[in-house]
């Protein structure tokens, strides 16, 4: 590695590091198990070096050198992934793209903007907002994820019901293949396969992205918020389907099941200060002990059936208001309790706080893991019930439904479990993933809606691919013939 | 010596100087492609492919508004079955109704529909097919996924250059109960096209648009379909957008037809075509591109080197022929 570091330094004007602290910083993403490892003083395998290229040519040269030296290359954005997608299982080079930080001018006719792969989501949205535009892509990781990371994992944002997932917002992508060749995908109209769709989601296993041309829209003039309570999850899901079927286009749809509603409930302001002071300690003392008994908590949770649905409409003020009223009429006809805009506005404002709540759970010594999948509407309820049935004995299970479209939605399950001895925690985490994914896919779900595959879902992904794994392997041979790009991810 | 006809087996029959193959299963189609590869023969040259054997027209999933159909099923038959349940494939360009499902889903022009706000999404929620190397590929279930590269894009809208579709789960919409046309005038085609793009961004779904540019004036006739309340909301929205863009309401519209072939064109190509006057009829109107009738030239960049590399990797002998 010492020789390679010298050669790398020459390629990238010295912007390479083999210092232990840098390697440690790039040794993991936000995979919950890796977070737990860190808390136990353990470090996942770090890369041998961190490289900060600043141009497409430099990236190409680094990858060509890596091919010559048979070094793994792990493209790295901001490390906010939840599936272990950037863990350097075979050492090698962490290729940090953050120097690709340019945001071009908005083309108002074509409604697009060229953005470097290293640009942070929040920076992009703020810059666009200052010019009167938005991408409408607001993942909960907005402040700590990059455009390159979004491309690599087919990210989804809170407003995906209207604006689509990241792959719906991309006009073209630019980057470097595992062969060391630069590429740029064509924009519509074009002939042949959609190459951008073929490369997005490859999690660094085929190529690295350096920039993208992204769709933008005028910033919405107005937003309309409304929340409803339903007596059952079935009713809440029926309301979502009806609203979409009536041609209404909410920007955000979020249905919290009874357990999620309880976990994320906002205490009244007067109680909030008290809660903030005492709840963490209380949770540590009582909560973690209760978590050791999910078989007791599960039946208790099933006694609660009330769920909460939130809609956000946005755009032209008159149009957003008309859609909001039509959605309310549809929900009321299904027996909803109209809560008005307050709870919906609060949910929207605090939408990114969930990660901090999760951190509180971690601090208490417990583990919280998230599994997100999607399914067509005819299977959504079955997926929900089967995962809860299987996981109820292993963890406290919360579920949030979102990213709804006319043909289906995503289900985000959160599993909370007590901590314990290291071996037990790791074994039970593996058992939970296998059980939950098995239950979800057997009920008609896919393996991931927007978190990707990484390390944690690689086996389930390869199983789900079936014969399609040969097509994936053929792409790997074509675009990364030496297998240096992010080895071990996607099961490749 | 074994002839091509013999090698292809029972799925093949003579057709003039050539051979027609009618596989009924993916295994049979894979066998055909393997034989073509071994013999250095190609579809469309020595062998004609008839996918009528993939004739399965499955159930309509009313909850997700989808329907499963084999590649050989006529698009019009899918529509008829959907209509029986008050559902529809929606406002497809006219040429789409003459295709079968396989051709529809493989077509670079026809394989997509428009959803708010002016973005394209595949008509097929799921697709299965056989790649040129004889391997089966299928997209995952669910409306969207983050499960690696989208292998379905080897088939969807890909023109059949890497593989062939055998079945698809097509997305439907509620059968429209209401249709409204409106005509607006603009000072010329530039603000007219900008108003259309603005309306798409704002959330209007345009089923059909006719733009006539003449003597420094542009007339835009829009057609909206859907539930009555939805059409009313979107007409009001379009009216506000058009007014902001300098448009003037001219009346109800008359569904004026435009002659010519359909082609997918960019907005820039459309603007160039209209700058010299004339009329175009637009379908599948998205922010990325439109399907236009009346525009003489479809403009495509030369295929990407990556596309050529993909074809060489999956179909080194060009068994799929010289499809576009």
Interface residues (C-beta under 8 A of the other chain):
Chain A: X109 X110 X111 X153 X154 X155 X156 X160 X162 X163 X164 X165 X167 X168 X169 X171 X183 X185 X186 X187 X188 X189 X190 X191 X192 X193 X194 X195 X197 X198 X199 X200 X201 X202 X203 X205 X206 X215 X217 X218 X241 X245 X246 X247 X248 X249 X315 X316 X318 X319 X322 X323 X326 X373 X374 X375 X376 X377 X378 X379 X403 X405 X406 X407 X408 X409 X410 X444 X445 X446 X447 X448 X449 X450 X451 X452 X453 X461 X464 X465 X466 X467 X468 X470 X471 X472 X474 X475 X477 X478 X490
Chain B: X61 X63 X64 X65 X66 X108 X109 X115 X116 X117 X119 X120 X121 X125 X131 X133 X135 X136 X137 X138 X140 X141 X142 X143 X144 X145 X146 X147 X148 X149 X150 X151 X153 X154 X156 X157 X158 X159 X161 X162 X171 X173 X174 X194 X197 X198 X201 X202 X203 X226 X227 X229 X230 X233 X236 X237 X240 X241 X264 X265 X266 X267 X268 X287 X288 X289 X298 X299 X300 X301 X303 X304 X305 X306 X307 X309 X310 X311 X313 X314 X324
